[in-house]
Amino acid sequence: MKAAWIAAGVGLHDLDLELAQRHSRGDVRAFDEVYSRYAVMVFNLALRLSGDPDEAADLTQEIFLRVYRHLDSFSGRSALKTWIFRVALNHCRERLSRFRPLTQPIGDAVDGDGTGGEASIADPRRGPEELAVAADLGRQVAGALARLPPPFREAVVLRDLQGLSYEEIAAVLGVRVGTVRSRIARGREQLRGLLETMAPAGVRHRPAAAIVDADPAASRGDKGELSA
């Protein structure tokens, strides 16, 4: 089992390098493949960090312009997914440090086919009241996330909404795994406290991690060479 997992990882690594090399040779289909694989992932990250769908769409276009310009510099020291996450996160930091849009419900993320997230589709097993409560909870979580310090917000978003492992997050952020665990723990604790202050009297939220993990639009699934 372990051998098969290692072999699969090596195969993906080779594919990543092949895409970068094809792009450097002028094969336009290589970038199309990269965009097809990672556009939804990047949009969802931008949406979680900006809180605004229009801003997230603009960020996604700008991020992939950077990816297009620098893809031939990818040398395979990390997974391509990690490299792109790092480019995306750094661009979001730069852009959002100048302008912070109003937050929107986190349930507006898109699915893998580029359509609206599952949160926008009524679940026939849930009644109107339950759906309304879920939508309100989504707005509260989005608002609470926006109030977290950026290092904590990034760590919580990457773990609980993007589904990255602690090791992947450490590579994206360029910090130790222990630092990632600390940021996530502190971020969840602060998120829980913010949600409790926003809850109606007599109502207590579940732990913050459980709330975030319940987001139906969450994406489940190395220190990049490019820090742009």
C-alpha positions in Angstrom: 0.0 0.0 0.0 2.8 2.4 1.0 4.7 1.5 -2.2 1.7 2.2 -4.3 1.2 5.6 -2.6 4.9 6.5 -3.2 4.6 5.4 -6.8 1.5 7.6 -7.3 3.3 10.5 -5.8 6.3 10.1 -8.1 3.9 9.8 -11.1 2.2 13.1 -10.2 5.5 14.8 -9.6 6.7 13.7 -13.1 3.4 15.1 -14.6 3.9 18.4 -12.8 7.4 18.8 -14.3 6.2 17.7 -17.7 3.5 20.4 -17.7 6.1 23.1 -16.7 8.5 21.9 -19.4 5.8 21.8 -22.1 4.7 25.3 -21.1 8.3 26.5 -21.4 8.4 25.0 -25.0 5.3 27.0 -25.9 2.7 24.3 -25.7 -0.4 26.3 -24.9 -2.3 23.2 -23.9 0.0 22.7 -20.9 -1.3 25.9 -19.2 -4.8 25.0 -20.1 -4.3 21.7 -18.2 -2.9 23.6 -15.2 -5.8 26.0 -15.2 -8.3 23.2 -15.5 -6.8 21.3 -12.6 -6.4 24.2 -10.2 -8.8 27.1 -11.1 -11.5 26.0 -8.7 -9.0 25.5 -5.9 -7.6 29.0 -6.4 -11.0 30.7 -6.7 -12.2 29.0 -3.4 -9.0 30.1 -1.6 -9.4 33.7 -2.9 -13.1 33.7 -1.9 -12.3 32.4 1.6 -9.7 35.1 2.1 -11.4 38.0 0.5 -15.0 37.2 1.3 -16.2 38.7 -1.9 -17.1 36.6 -5.1 -16.2 39.4 -7.5 -13.0 40.2 -5.8 -12.2 36.4 -5.8 -12.8 36.2 -9.5 -10.4 39.2 -10.1 -7.8 37.6 -7.8 -8.1 34.3 -9.7 -7.4 35.9 -13.0 -4.4 37.8 -11.6 -3.0 34.7 -9.9 -3.2 32.7 -13.1 -1.5 35.5 -15.0 1.4 35.1 -12.5 1.3 31.3 -12.9 1.4 31.7 -16.7 4.4 34.0 -16.5 6.4 32.0 -14.0 5.4 28.4 -14.7 8.6 27.6 -16.6 10.5 28.4 -13.4 8.8 25.5 -11.6 11.6 23.0 -10.9 9.7 20.3 -9.0 11.1 20.9 -5.5 7.5 20.9 -4.4 4.2 19.6 -5.8 2.7 21.9 -8.4 -0.4 22.2 -6.2 1.7 23.5 -3.3 3.6 25.9 -5.6 0.3 27.3 -7.0 -1.2 27.6 -3.5 1.9 29.6 -2.5 1.6 31.9 -5.5 -2.1 32.4 -4.8 -1.7 33.1 -1.1 1.1 35.6 -1.6 -0.9 37.5 -4.2 -4.0 37.5 -2.0 -1.9 38.9 0.8 -0.5 41.6 -1.4 -3.9 42.6 -2.9 -5.9 42.4 0.3 -3.4 44.4 2.3 -4.4 47.3 0.1 -8.1 46.6 -0.1 -10.3 44.5 2.2 -13.8 43.9 0.7 -16.9 43.2 2.8 -17.3 39.5 3.5 -19.9 37.3 2.0 -21.3 33.9 3.1 -18.7 31.2 2.8 -21.2 28.9 1.1 -20.7 30.7 -2.2 -17.7 28.7 -3.2 -17.8 26.8 -6.4 -17.8 23.1 -7.1 -15.3 21.3 -9.3 -17.4 21.9 -12.4 -17.3 25.7 -11.8 -21.0 26.0 -10.9 -22.3 27.3 -7.6 -21.4 25.5 -4.4 -23.6 22.9 -2.8 -24.7 25.4 -0.2 -26.8 27.2 -2.9 -28.7 24.0 -3.6 -31.6 23.1 -1.3 -31.1 19.7 0.3 -34.5 18.0 0.1 -33.8 16.3 3.5 -33.6 19.6 5.3 -36.6 21.8 6.0 -36.8 25.5 5.4 -36.0 26.4 9.0 -32.9 24.2 9.0 -31.7 25.7 5.7 -32.2 29.2 7.0 -30.2 28.4 10.2 -27.4 26.9 8.1 -27.3 30.0 5.8 -27.1 32.3 8.9 -24.4 30.2 10.4 -22.4 30.4 7.1 -22.6 34.2 7.3 -21.5 34.2 10.9 -18.5 32.0 10.2 -17.5 34.2 7.2 -17.7 37.3 9.4 -15.8 35.6 12.2 -13.1 34.4 9.8 -12.7 38.0 8.5 -11.9 39.2 12.0 -9.1 36.6 12.7 -5.5 37.8 12.4 -4.3 36.9 8.9 -1.8 34.2 10.0 -4.6 32.4 11.9 -7.2 32.9 9.2 -4.8 31.5 6.5 -4.0 28.4 8.5 -7.7 27.7 9.4 -8.8 28.3 5.8 -6.0 26.0 4.3 -6.8 23.3 6.8 -10.5 23.3 7.5 -11.8 24.7 4.2 -9.2 23.7 1.6 -8.4 20.4 3.2 -4.6 20.6 3.1 -2.5 18.4 5.4 -0.4 20.0 8.1 2.7 19.3 6.1 1.3 20.9 2.9 0.3 24.0 4.9 3.8 24.2 6.4 5.2 24.1 2.8 2.8 26.7 1.5 3.4 29.1 4.4 7.1 28.4 4.7 6.9 27.6 8.4 7.4 24.6 10.7 4.6 22.0 11.1 4.5 22.9 14.8 3.8 26.5 13.9 1.0 25.4 11.6 -0.6 23.3 14.4 -0.3 26.3 16.8 -1.8 28.7 14.4 -4.7 26.4 13.6 -5.4 25.7 17.3 -5.3 29.4 18.2 -7.3 30.3 15.1 -10.0 27.8 16.0 -10.1 29.0 19.6 -10.5 32.6 18.5 -13.1 31.6 15.9 -15.1 29.7 18.5 -15.0 32.8 20.8 -16.1 35.1 18.0 -19.0 32.8 17.0 -20.2 32.5 20.6 -20.4 36.3 20.9 -22.4 36.4 17.7 -24.8 33.7 18.7 -28.3 34.5 20.0 -28.7 34.4 23.8 -28.8 30.9 25.1 -27.4 29.3 21.9 -24.0 27.8 21.9 -22.1 26.9 18.7 -20.4 23.6 18.1 -16.6 23.8 18.2 -15.3 26.0 15.4 -13.5 23.2 13.7 -16.7 21.1 13.4 -18.5 24.1 12.0 -15.9 24.7 9.4 -15.5 21.1 8.5 -19.3 20.9 7.9 -19.0 23.5 5.1 -20.4 21.5 2.1 -18.2 23.5 -0.4 -14.9 22.6 1.4 -12.3 21.2 -1.0 -11.0 17.8 0.1 -8.1 16.6 -1.3 6.5 22.2 0.0 7.8 25.3 0.0 7.4 26.7 -3.5 10.2 28.1 -5.5 8.2 31.2 -6.4 7.3 33.7 -3.7 5.6 36.2 -5.9 
